[in-house]
Amino acid sequence: MNAARLLGALCPLIALLALAVPLLLTLRHRKQAPMTFHYTDPDGDQLLIEPTSRHGQPAISLLNVRRDGGGGAAVHVPVDQVEELIAGLRDTARQAATKAIRP
């Protein structure tokens, strides 16, 4: 294949890339609203979990919100410790279930 033919074959691909790259860069840097998880207990109190950062490191924020609007506190968990938190929740839930079964 000669150079002119190769260049002719590549031109449409180059034109497509010239259009696509700025679009892809724009989509990549567009700010998206952070995903927030909401849990509401039977009493109306809420737990809100959302992404954040703590001391420059990625973390999740766990915020409790009372139904009556009074007080609330946030705990920030570094993302590399989330699995440890989940394991602790599971252990605590097993303990609670065991105590609930006892007469």
Secondary structure, 3 states (H helix, E strand, C coil): CCHHHHHHHHHHHHHHHHHHHHHHHHHHHCCCCCCCEEEECCCCCEEEEEEEEECCEEEEEEEEECCCCCCCCEEEEEHHHHHHHHHHHHHHHHHHHHHHHCC
